[in-house]
Amino acid sequence: MKIDEIRIFLISILTLCIMAVLIIISQVAVLEQWLSIIVDVASAVFGVGSAVTFTKSISITTSIKNKSKDNNKIKIEGQSQVGQASIVTQQGNVINNFANNDNENIIKAIEIFTESFNKLQINNTAEIVKLTIEQLKTEKNNVNKPSDDWLMKFFRYSQEVSDLDFQKVWSDVLLYEMKNPNSIKVRALEELSWMSKEEMLILEKLSRYSFKFGDIIGLPTDYTNDVQFIELSQLADIGIIKSESMMTWQMTIDTKSNSNIVNKYFVILISNETEKSIKIDIPIRGYTEIGSQIIKSIGLTSSDMEFKNFASHLKDKHKQLKISLHRINYIKDNQINYQKQDLLSPHIVK
């Protein structure tokens, strides 16, 4: 984690500590001691300009040296335990009421959260690493350690993930990067950290209908009747799917040649046995580069059943071409080794 990022993180923690400690601690001597410590640390590390004032039976005032030359300083004022405390500008305008007698339980909750925040982040990171270790136990191939910069960004964006399902997602991302070095950009980590559970569920649903067309992962819009426009819009808004609503994947198949569309286990072979070239236009909604990286890293893939149905859809729509579906044995050096049996043959029991 870089120095600026550490500073931003620490100043957030210190701000919460200042709010909780100044309100909860009732003894003036203890308050003075905490104020001195907090102010000295903040002044040395951040150089943030502010003034702090607290009123009980006496007034304690201290300052942090203003290295930023910001004249719009903020001060904290409090009257007593029976009154209320407010954050105000130097001009005296109230910014926000942050505590009063009725909110004692909230203040206590903030204090508890402040004390446990760092521990929670460490625990979240430990759980993600633990899940990755469990997956690595059965991995036969060698993996690589991601770069230090990538790891720092990874743990920065994942340390606040407490949901078990999301922790599994982040574990998958870490393992994918270890297997495929430099394949997941930091921008994809940032985007993943902003995704809600609802958006992740939409992505999982759409991935069932997402096929690889050449170098593009996309949804064939003339086939996917189960996908709603609002779902596409939500993923487009967060940069997972391209905003262009009308894209067309064009494939020209020359005479006596063939092409293919693949998913994880099957390949659709498209052969042209006529005497002229034939062009296929498939309307799709394409994923962005970031969206494609997220899909690959967390192991989302098209449904085998939907892929077979899509192959049948193409066969019915393009009768001038020979279209067949085969199970893949393996892919090596971009060469597909597949079984000869055509799974679209009417003699095959589905």
N, C-alpha and C positions, 0 to 999 in steps of 0.2 A: 504494500500500500504506500503511495507516494506521500511526501510530507504534507502537501496541501490537503490531501484527502484525510490524513490523520488529524490535521487541525480541524477540519470541518466536523469530523466525527466527534472529537474531544469537546469542541465547543458546544455541540448539541447536548452531550452528557453533562457538561458543567452548567449549562443553562438550567436543565432540569434539577440538578443538585442545588443550585442557588435558590430556585423557587421553593423546593421542598424543605431545605434546611432552614432558610430564613424564617419560614412561617412556623415550622414545627418546634424548633428549639426555643424554649422560653427563657432560659437563663442568659442574662446579658453577657456574662463572662465567657460562656461557651460560644455565644453568637459572635463576640468579638474575635475569638480564636479562629472560628471557621471562616469569618469574613476575611481575616488577614491571610489565611492559607489560600483560599479560593482566588482572591484578588491577586496575590503574588504570582500564583501559577498562571492565571489567565493573562496577566500583564506580560509575563516573561515569554509565553508561548504565542499569544495571538495579537497583542497590541491593539485590542478592541477599545474604542473610546466609549466610556460610559461613566455615570456617577451613581452611587448607591446610597440611599438614605433610608434609615429605619427608625421609627419613633416608638418608644415605650414610655418608661418613666424618664428616660434620658434619650438623647439623639446620638446615633453613631453615624458618622459620615466618612466615607473613604472614596478614593478615585483610582481609576485605571488610566495609565498614561495613554493619551490619544495619539497613537502612531499613525492612524489612518487619516487624521485631520478632518474627521467627520464632526461637524458642528451640531448636528441633530442628535445629541446624546440622549440616552434613556436613563431614567432613574427609577428606583423601586421605593415606594412609600408605604408604610403601615402605621396604623394608629394604636391598636392594642388587640388583645385576644378577643375582645368583645366587639371590636370594630371590623373593618374589612381592609384588604390590601389591594392596591391598584398599580398597574404599570402606567406611568404618565410621561409625556414628553416634557422637556424643560420649559415649554410654554404653558404647561399645566393642563393640557388636554388628555383626558382619560383614553387609553388605548384599549384596555381590556380589564374587566374584573376577573381576577384569577383565584380568589379564595374568600370565604366568609364562614361564619359559624355553621351554617347549614351544610357546607361542603366538606366537613371534616373527614368523612369517609373517602371522598375523592382525593383529598390531600394525602391521606394515608396510602391510598392506592398508588398515587404518583410516586411517593417515597419508596414504596415496595418495588414498583416497576423500575425506578432509577437504580436501586441497589442490585436488582437481578438482571438488568438489561444486558450487560456485558456477558454474564454467565449464560444467559439464554442464547446469545449469539454463538458462543463457544460450543454449547450443546448442539445447536442446529448444525454447525459445521461438522462436529464429530459424528452425528447421525448420518449425514450425507456420505462422509468418508467410509463409515462402517458399511453402508449399503453397497458402496463401490467395491470394497474389499470382498464382500460376500460374492459378488458377481465375478471377481477376478479369480476366485478359488477354482472355478471350473474352466477358466480361459487357458487354452493350450498354446496359443500364439504369444509371441513377445509383445509387450506394450511399452510405450515410451512415457517419460515424465514430461508433462507440459512445461513450457517456459515459466520462469518465475513471475514475469509480468502477467501472463495469462492466468496463472493460479491466483495471484493477488486480486485480479479483477473477478475471477470466478467466486472466490470466497467473500469478496465484498458484496456481490450481488445476491449470493445465496445464503448469507449468514442470518438473514431475517426470515427465512422460510421455515415455519414450524409445522405446516400441514404435512402429514405423512405422505400423501399422494404426490405432492409437489417435491418433497425431498427425494422421492424415487425418480422423478423427472430429472432433477439436478444431478442425481447419481448417474443416470444414463448419459447425460451430457458429458460429465467428467470422463466416464469410461470411453465414450466415443472419441473424445479428443486424445485420450491415451492410445487408442488403437489407430487413429487417423490424425497424426500431428498437423497442426496449423489448419485444420478444416473448419473449426468453429470460430468465427470472428467475435471480438469483444462486443461489437454492436448487437450480435445475436443474444449474448448473455444479458445485456441491458434490456433488450426487448422482452426476453423471457421473464425477467424479474418484474416487469410491469404487467404481465398477463394475469387476469383474474381466473378463478376456477371455471367460471362460466365460459370465458373465451377459450380456455383449454379444452373444455368439453365440446365446443363447436369445432375446434380444430381436429379433435379426434374423430368427430362425426364426418367432417368433410374429407379427411384423409382416406376414408373407406372408398371414396369415389375418385381419388387423385391418382393419376397414372403418369408415367414418364414418357413424354413425347420428345424424343431426341434428347436434348440437354435441358428441357423444360419439364417441370412438374406442374400439372394442371388438372382442372376438372372439366370434363366434356359437358358443356352446358345443354346440349341437345339430348343428353342421355340422363342426367341426374335430376329426376323429378322430385326427389325427396329434399333437395337443398333449397332453403328459403332465401329470398333476396336480402332480408335483414341480417341473416347469418353471414353472407358474403360481405355485406357492408361493414359489419362489426370488425371482421378480420382485415378488411381493406383500410379501415380507420386507424388501426394500430400497426400497419405496415407489413402484415403477413401475406396478404394477397394483393396483387397489383390492382391499382384503381381503375384501369381500363376495363370497362364492362364487356367490350366486344373485342376479343382476340381470336385469331384463326391460326391453327397449326396446319400448314400446308405441306403436303408430301407428294412429290412427283415420282411415280414409279415407271421407269423406262421399260420398254418391251423386253421380255424374257429376264426380268430382274425381280428383286423382292426387297422388302423392308420389314421392320418389326416394331412392336411396342412391348415393353417388358414390365413386370412387377417382380416381386421377390422370388416367386416360385414358378411363374408361368411366362410364356412368350406367345404373343400373337404374331403369326407370320402372314405377311400380305404379299402375294405373288401376282405378277402381271404376265399372263401367258398369251396375251393378244399381240397384234402386230403394230400397236401404237402406244405412245406414252399415256398414262392415266394419272390425273391429279385428284388427290383427296383433300378436302377442306374440312377440318374438324374444329367447330367453335369451342373455345376453352376459356376458363378464367385461370390465368397463370399465377403461381406463387412468386413472391419476391425472392431475391437471393437469401435474405435473412429468414424468410418463411421456409424456404427449402432446407436451409441448414438446421433449423429447429426440428422440422419433420424427420430429417435423417438422423439427427443426434438422439432423439428420444424414441426412435424405433417405430414411428408410425408408418404404416404401409397400407396399400389398398387391400380391401377385402377380396379374398380369392373368388368368392361367389360373385361379387360385383364385377370383377375383372372378366370372369367367364361370361357374364351377362352382357358386358360391353363388347366382347368379341362377337357374340351372337348378333348384337345390334349392328356392328360394322358389316358383318356378313350379309345380313338382310338388306342393308342400305346400299351396298356396293357389290351387286351381283356379278358385275363384269370382272371382278377380281377373285382370286382364290384366297380365301382367308381361313386359317386353321389355328388351333390352340394346342400348345404342347407344354408338358412339364419340363422344367429346366433341371439338368443334371448339375451343371456348374458353369460359371462365367470366368474366363481367364483371358487377360490381355484383350478385353472387349470382344472376345469371341464366345458365342453362346453354344454350349453343348446341350442338346435337348433330346428328349425321347421322340421316337417317330410317330407314336400313336396320336392321332388327331382327336382331341377331346370334344370337338364340335361335331364329330361324326354322328349321324342318327343311330348308329349301332352301339354307341357308347351309352351305358346306363348312368345317368347323372345322380 
